Amino acid sequence: MITCNAVINYCSACGSPVTHRIPEGDSLARAVCDTCGTIHYVNPKIVVGCLPVFGDRILMCKRAIEPRYGLWTLPAGFMEINESAAEGAAREALEEANANVEIEDLYTVYSIPHISQVYMMFRARLLDPDVSPGVESLEVKLVTEEEIPWDQLAFAMVKRTLNHFLEDRRTGIFVPRFGDIHPPQR
Amino acid sequence: MITCNAVINYCSACGSPVTHRIPEGDSLARAVCDTCGTIHYVNPKIVVGCLPVFGDRILMCKRAIEPRYGLWTLPAGFMEINESAAEGAAREALEEANANVEIEDLYTVYSIPHISQVYMMFRARLLDPDVSPGVESLEVKLVTEEEIPWDQLAFAMVKRTLNHFLEDRRTGIFVPRFGDIHPPQR
């Protein structure tokens, strides 16, 4: 799934050129259409996903798309309209790994301000170990803790979510985590 | 803050009329521009807010805007680009009630599929009881449990969040909740 952050030059409702200015009563500049009056708000996007578990193994997917082609991730993707976060997380597991999951608790929530995304990752029970790559995956597999490809993970949120899960699994008490992810210092 | 769900008739990048169809490799219909190639995704919006506490009292705001003009809410509004969920929650408290808060844990997360919104509500510490209505509030006040206007609450998420908070406050253990909110049966 690809995001779109195209610059707004024209009104998507009426096709007229827009002006970028702060609307009355607002505090941020928006794309405003002076022809039809529409204000075009741009807001962060939600990425929903899950950590599907089968016995002592975790389902992971090798990405067949950019960004991070060829690196490993947990099934996740942009939440669609008219679905719940949990429904979206289950849908992504099905799309990326042909995996049937039962979504459990919301587990990690990360804001990533520099790309205007919020990740919402659920714990999930994989109902059937018969999984296979969807069109966005090169390969899917069920890994034990020792088999996690730590040096080939696609995203910081994957590393953090896996680490929290493995830590909590030792105690049997799964504590939701939330936080922010910022770009690495260079 | 007003949301915008205008129908997409024109490409916001180049101004050409768009076609609504399923792009290659996708599974849902999108507004696609055949002139410049832009795909216009529409995704759920995030509403961030908080439950600011000062001693045994909770900060509530009487809405000066639609929807639910004149009803009571917790400070909350649409998350903006390039901010974290916690930053957005603090910003909304400042905008709606001139309230300085310290954001604590993420406390309730509700998907509302029929309006494509996800609410993320944090517990917060109100740092100074000197609050006053912002432009989107008619009135703000610090209420005890007995003073909560239960029959004049603006949104289901406010009622649920308050109920969970009051329940957890009795034990001193605050447990994050997540779930879905569907339209009331009529």
HADDOCK unambig.tbl for C-alpha pairs under 7 A between the chains (distance, minus, plus):
assign (segid A and resid 3 and name CA) (segid B and resid 41 and name CA) 7.00 0.50 0.50
assign (segid A and resid 4 and name CA) (segid B and resid 39 and name CA) 6.93 0.50 0.50
assign (segid A and resid 4 and name CA) (segid B and resid 40 and name CA) 6.47 0.50 0.50
assign (segid A and resid 4 and name CA) (segid B and resid 41 and name CA) 6.49 0.50 0.50
assign (segid A and resid 6 and name CA) (segid B and resid 13 and name CA) 6.23 0.50 0.50
assign (segid A and resid 7 and name CA) (segid B and resid 13 and name CA) 6.06 0.50 0.50
assign (segid A and resid 8 and name CA) (segid B and resid 12 and name CA) 4.97 0.50 0.50
assign (segid A and resid 8 and name CA) (segid B and resid 13 and name CA) 5.52 0.50 0.50
assign (segid A and resid 9 and name CA) (segid B and resid 12 and name CA) 5.52 0.50 0.50
assign (segid A and resid 9 and name CA) (segid B and resid 13 and name CA) 5.34 0.50 0.50
assign (segid A and resid 9 and name CA) (segid B and resid 14 and name CA) 6.86 0.50 0.50
assign (segid A and resid 10 and name CA) (segid B and resid 11 and name CA) 6.89 0.50 0.50
assign (segid A and resid 10 and name CA) (segid B and resid 12 and name CA) 4.44 0.50 0.50
assign (segid A and resid 10 and name CA) (segid B and resid 13 and name CA) 6.27 0.50 0.50
assign (segid A and resid 10 and name CA) (segid B and resid 14 and name CA) 6.73 0.50 0.50
assign (segid A and resid 10 and name CA) (segid B and resid 15 and name CA) 5.26 0.50 0.50
assign (segid A and resid 11 and name CA) (segid B and resid 10 and name CA) 6.88 0.50 0.50
assign (segid A and resid 11 and name CA) (segid B and resid 12 and name CA) 5.70 0.50 0.50
assign (segid A and resid 12 and name CA) (segid B and resid 8 and name CA) 4.97 0.50 0.50
assign (segid A and resid 12 and name CA) (segid B and resid 9 and name CA) 5.50 0.50 0.50
assign (segid A and resid 12 and name CA) (segid B and resid 10 and name CA) 4.43 0.50 0.50
assign (segid A and resid 12 and name CA) (segid B and resid 11 and name CA) 5.70 0.50 0.50
assign (segid A and resid 12 and name CA) (segid B and resid 12 and name CA) 5.18 0.50 0.50
assign (segid A and resid 13 and name CA) (segid B and resid 6 and name CA) 6.23 0.50 0.50
assign (segid A and resid 13 and name CA) (segid B and resid 7 and name CA) 6.07 0.50 0.50
assign (segid A and resid 13 and name CA) (segid B and resid 8 and name CA) 5.52 0.50 0.50
assign (segid A and resid 13 and name CA) (segid B and resid 9 and name CA) 5.33 0.50 0.50
assign (segid A and resid 13 and name CA) (segid B and resid 10 and name CA) 6.25 0.50 0.50
assign (segid A and resid 14 and name CA) (segid B and resid 9 and name CA) 6.87 0.50 0.50
assign (segid A and resid 14 and name CA) (segid B and resid 10 and name CA) 6.75 0.50 0.50
assign (segid A and resid 15 and name CA) (segid B and resid 10 and name CA) 5.29 0.50 0.50
assign (segid A and resid 15 and name CA) (segid B and resid 15 and name CA) 5.39 0.50 0.50
assign (segid A and resid 39 and name CA) (segid B and resid 4 and name CA) 6.90 0.50 0.50
assign (segid A and resid 40 and name CA) (segid B and resid 4 and name CA) 6.43 0.50 0.50
assign (segid A and resid 41 and name CA) (segid B and resid 3 and name CA) 6.97 0.50 0.50
assign (segid A and resid 41 and name CA) (segid B and resid 4 and name CA) 6.46 0.50 0.50
assign (segid A and resid 43 and name CA) (segid B and resid 45 and name CA) 6.60 0.50 0.50
assign (segid A and resid 43 and name CA) (segid B and resid 79 and name CA) 6.43 0.50 0.50
assign (segid A and resid 43 and name CA) (segid B and resid 80 and name CA) 5.31 0.50 0.50
assign (segid A and resid 43 and name CA) (segid B and resid 81 and name CA) 5.33 0.50 0.50
assign (segid A and resid 44 and name CA) (segid B and resid 79 and name CA) 6.79 0.50 0.50
assign (segid A and resid 44 and name CA) (segid B and resid 80 and name CA) 6.41 0.50 0.50
assign (segid A and resid 44 and name CA) (segid B and resid 81 and name CA) 5.29 0.50 0.50
assign (segid A and resid 45 and name CA) (segid B and resid 43 and name CA) 6.57 0.50 0.50
assign (segid A and resid 45 and name CA) (segid B and resid 45 and name CA) 6.89 0.50 0.50
assign (segid A and resid 79 and name CA) (segid B and resid 43 and name CA) 6.45 0.50 0.50
assign (segid A and resid 79 and name CA) (segid B and resid 44 and name CA) 6.80 0.50 0.50
assign (segid A and resid 80 and name CA) (segid B and resid 43 and name CA) 5.32 0.50 0.50
assign (segid A and resid 80 and name CA) (segid B and resid 44 and name CA) 6.42 0.50 0.50
assign (segid A and resid 81 and name CA) (segid B and resid 43 and name CA) 5.35 0.50 0.50
assign (segid A and resid 81 and name CA) (segid B and resid 44 and name CA) 5.29 0.50 0.50
assign (segid A and resid 81 and name CA) (segid B and resid 116 and name CA) 5.16 0.50 0.50
assign (segid A and resid 82 and name CA) (segid B and resid 113 and name CA) 4.34 0.50 0.50
assign (segid A and resid 82 and name CA) (segid B and resid 114 and name CA) 5.39 0.50 0.50
assign (segid A and resid 82 and name CA) (segid B and resid 115 and name CA) 6.83 0.50 0.50
assign (segid A and resid 82 and name CA) (segid B and resid 116 and name CA) 5.19 0.50 0.50
assign (segid A and resid 83 and name CA) (segid B and resid 113 and name CA) 4.84 0.50 0.50
assign (segid A and resid 84 and name CA) (segid B and resid 111 and name CA) 5.13 0.50 0.50
assign (segid A and resid 84 and name CA) (segid B and resid 112 and name CA) 6.63 0.50 0.50
assign (segid A and resid 84 and name CA) (segid B and resid 113 and name CA) 5.27 0.50 0.50
assign (segid A and resid 84 and name CA) (segid B and resid 180 and name CA) 6.71 0.50 0.50
assign (segid A and resid 85 and name CA) (segid B and resid 111 and name CA) 6.13 0.50 0.50
assign (segid A and resid 106 and name CA) (segid B and resid 178 and name CA) 6.81 0.50 0.50
assign (segid A and resid 111 and name CA) (segid B and resid 84 and name CA) 5.12 0.50 0.50
assign (segid A and resid 111 and name CA) (segid B and resid 85 and name CA) 6.13 0.50 0.50
assign (segid A and resid 112 and name CA) (segid B and resid 84 and name CA) 6.64 0.50 0.50
assign (segid A and resid 113 and name CA) (segid B and resid 82 and name CA) 4.34 0.50 0.50
assign (segid A and resid 113 and name CA) (segid B and resid 83 and name CA) 4.85 0.50 0.50
assign (segid A and resid 113 and name CA) (segid B and resid 84 and name CA) 5.27 0.50 0.50
assign (segid A and resid 114 and name CA) (segid B and resid 82 and name CA) 5.39 0.50 0.50
assign (segid A and resid 115 and name CA) (segid B and resid 82 and name CA) 6.81 0.50 0.50
assign (segid A and resid 116 and name CA) (segid B and resid 81 and name CA) 5.15 0.50 0.50
assign (segid A and resid 116 and name CA) (segid B and resid 82 and name CA) 5.17 0.50 0.50
assign (segid A and resid 178 and name CA) (segid B and resid 106 and name CA) 6.80 0.50 0.50
assign (segid A and resid 180 and name CA) (segid B and resid 84 and name CA) 6.70 0.50 0.50
